[in-house]
Amino acid sequence: MSKPLKILIPMGGAGTRLRPLTGGRPKPLVSLVGKTIIDHVLNICRSVPNFEEAEFIFSINAEMEARIKEHMTRFYPEMKVAFPIDRKMRGQSDAFWPAKDLLDGPLLVLFSDTIIDNDFSFLDRETADGVIWVKPVPDPRRFGVTIIDKSGWINKLIEKPTEMQHNLAMVGCYYFRDSASLLSAIKEQIDRKLFMKGEFYLADAINILLQRGLKMRIEKVNLWLDAGTPEALLTTNRYLLDNERESTGDWVNLENTIIVPPVFIHPNARVISSVIGPYVSLGDSTVVQGSILKDSIVGNGTHITNSSLEGSLIGHHVTISDKSGKVILGDNSWAVS
């Protein structure tokens, strides 16, 4: 690559599908197996060519600006990151527009709630004008899909198709050899008002590029995890615990407790007279006493006593006592019977 790779991660959405968990916390900073969602996304990018020279661009909204900047300064001080503000929040394509003055040369786009298993090291040898990562799905009607010709080139994208015949769903990862051409297509898309339900989808801008003769191909992924809904977040938590992030041997603050693997328990968490697992993630300085937890994610500094919870998402510094069933609670909240 003649210029450093730019990596754009749009994250300006309000995270409404995860509320109340995201009521006071940006979705990229929601806990997931001892890290945040954005930590997992950034880890995916480490295989790009010359990662140390890559320049990150986080398209964010004004409300999350301070929190995202604080997280990156604390945990990733070595990374080059710009934070353009998406003030209009009119969809995927519109999120690129505040970053237009920062984009030139090759561009990798990765949505902030997409976790895939992929090796990006081939990008410095890529000869196509663009690449779209896809995964075959049994029901494509909830996704954007690619239509390819007999030679394997993409000839059209369809957002949320009504038919089942095309099942290569776009997973939220894209590569463009020339970001200027994408910006030109987005400008045309906005000028022509090509939107759906008030949002400008990236698929329409890419269709403009394809009509102009851009050559794009697909790259299939074996693993595609989502973190955009409560159900998807719990599914992703299960997968990561099964395959990557179970903590074994770090359980130093357990008293009279049964552990049912797989689980992640932060070394600073404390568990007393409880049953934890399977598929539970406990954050830093969390305290659980006299409780049973299954299939749940618990943030930092939370206190849970005399409760039986399953399928729950719990933020930071939450107090829960004498509750049973499923709860979804944001930061600094409480549920006490």
VENTASUL-V479718 format. One record per residue. N is the residue number from 0. PHI is phi in whole degrees, -180 to 180 (none if undefined). D_FIRST is the distance of its C-alpha to the first C-alpha in whole Angstrom. Layout:
BEGIN
n=[N N]
phi=[PHI PHI]
d_first=[D_FIRST D_FIRST]
END
This chain:
BEGIN
n=[0 1 2 3 4 5 6 7 8 9 10 11 12 13 14 15 16 17 18 19 20 21 22 23 24 25 26 27 28 29 30 31 32 33 34 35 36 37 38 39 40 41 42 43 44 45 46 47 48 49 50 51 52 53 54 55 56 57 58 59 60 61 62 63 64 65 66 67 68 69 70 71 72 73 74 75 76 77 78 79 80 81 82 83 84 85 86 87 88 89 90 91 92 93 94 95 96 97 98 99 100 101 102 103 104 105 106 107 108 109 110 111 112 113 114 115 116 117 118 119 120 121 122 123 124 125 126 127 128 129 130 131 132 133 134 135 136 137 138 139 140 141 142 143 144 145 146 147 148 149 150 151 152 153 154 155 156 157 158 159 160 161 162 163 164 165 166 167 168 169 170 171 172 173 174 175 176 177 178 179 180 181 182 183 184 185 186 187 188 189 190 191 192 193 194 195 196 197 198 199 200 201 202 203 204 205 206 207 208 209 210 211 212 213 214 215 216 217 218 219 220 221 222 223 224 225 226 227 228 229 230 231 232 233 234 235 236 237 238 239 240 241 242 243 244 245 246 247 248 249 250 251 252 253 254 255 256 257 258 259 260 261 262 263 264 265 266 267 268 269 270 271 272 273 274 275 276 277 278 279 280 281 282 283 284 285 286 287 288 289 290 291 292 293 294 295 296 297 298 299 300 301 302 303 304 305 306 307 308 309 310 311 312 313 314 315 316 317 318 319 320 321 322 323 324 325 326 327 328 329 330 331 332 333 334 335 336]
phi=[none -76 -124 -60 -70 -96 -120 -98 -122 -70 -146 -84 -65 -83 66 -64 -72 -104 -68 -84 -56 -99 -61 -125 -141 -59 -54 -62 -102 -69 -70 -156 53 79 -133 -108 -58 -66 -61 -65 -65 -64 -63 -61 -77 -67 -89 -67 -60 52 -54 -63 -96 -64 -115 -91 -131 -102 -83 -123 -97 -63 -67 -95 -53 -64 -67 -66 -61 -61 -62 -68 -65 -74 -104 -135 -64 -83 -81 -89 -134 -111 -130 -64 -96 -90 -86 -94 50 -110 112 -60 -64 -64 -67 -77 -64 -62 -98 -60 -76 -100 -99 -160 76 -69 -139 -109 -116 -139 -68 -76 -117 -109 -123 -126 -102 -154 -111 -92 -64 -76 -61 -74 -111 -69 -103 -72 -72 -164 -136 -123 -83 -137 -144 -63 -130 -70 -130 -82 -69 -92 -125 -89 -127 -104 -115 -114 -90 -65 -89 93 -84 -77 -114 -168 -117 -128 -91 51 -66 -91 -110 -102 -71 -108 -119 -86 -80 -76 -95 96 -138 -143 -126 -128 -67 -132 -67 -63 -67 -66 -61 -63 -68 -65 -60 -63 -59 -68 -63 -86 57 -88 -137 -136 53 81 -123 -91 -89 -62 -57 -68 -67 -67 -61 -62 -61 -64 -65 -80 105 -63 -100 -126 -125 -101 -130 -81 -115 -86 -122 -139 -112 -118 -132 -96 -133 -56 -64 -67 -63 -68 -62 -65 -59 -62 -62 -63 -67 -68 -118 -136 -120 -62 -95 -124 89 -103 -86 -101 -117 -112 -131 49 -127 -105 -109 -113 -63 -87 -144 -123 -124 -60 -56 -91 -76 -128 -129 -128 48 -139 -118 -120 111 -81 60 -121 -119 -113 -85 -59 64 -76 -124 -123 -139 58 -135 -121 -124 -135 47 -146 -119 -123 -76 -79 67 -93 -120 -125 -133 48 -132 -129 -123 -146 63 -111 -123 -130 -78 -86 55 -105 -115 -130 -145 56 -118 -140 100 -115 -134 -128 -133 -84 -58 58 -116 -150 -142 -130 -90]
d_first=[0 4 5 7 8 11 14 17 20 23 26 29 31 35 35 38 38 38 41 43 40 38 41 40 37 33 32 29 31 34 35 34 35 35 31 30 29 26 26 25 22 20 21 20 16 16 15 11 9 9 12 14 11 11 13 16 18 22 23 27 31 33 35 32 31 33 33 29 28 31 29 26 27 30 28 24 24 21 19 18 19 21 24 24 28 28 32 33 31 32 29 26 25 27 25 22 24 24 21 20 20 17 15 12 9 8 11 13 16 19 23 24 27 25 25 23 23 19 17 13 12 11 8 6 8 10 11 13 13 14 15 19 20 24 27 30 33 37 37 34 36 35 31 29 29 26 28 27 28 29 26 24 22 23 26 27 27 30 31 34 35 39 39 38 37 33 32 28 28 25 24 23 19 17 13 12 9 11 13 15 17 18 19 21 22 24 25 27 28 30 31 33 34 32 33 35 38 36 33 30 28 24 25 27 24 22 25 25 21 23 26 23 22 19 18 18 19 20 19 23 23 27 27 27 29 30 31 33 36 39 39 36 35 38 37 33 35 37 34 33 36 37 33 32 34 37 39 41 43 42 45 47 49 51 55 57 54 53 49 48 44 42 41 39 42 40 42 43 45 49 50 54 56 54 52 48 46 45 42 42 40 42 40 41 44 45 49 51 54 57 54 53 49 47 44 43 40 42 40 41 44 46 50 51 55 57 55 54 50 48 45 45 42 43 41 42 45 47 51 52 56 58 56 55 53 49 48 45 45 43 43 46 48 51 53 57 60]
END
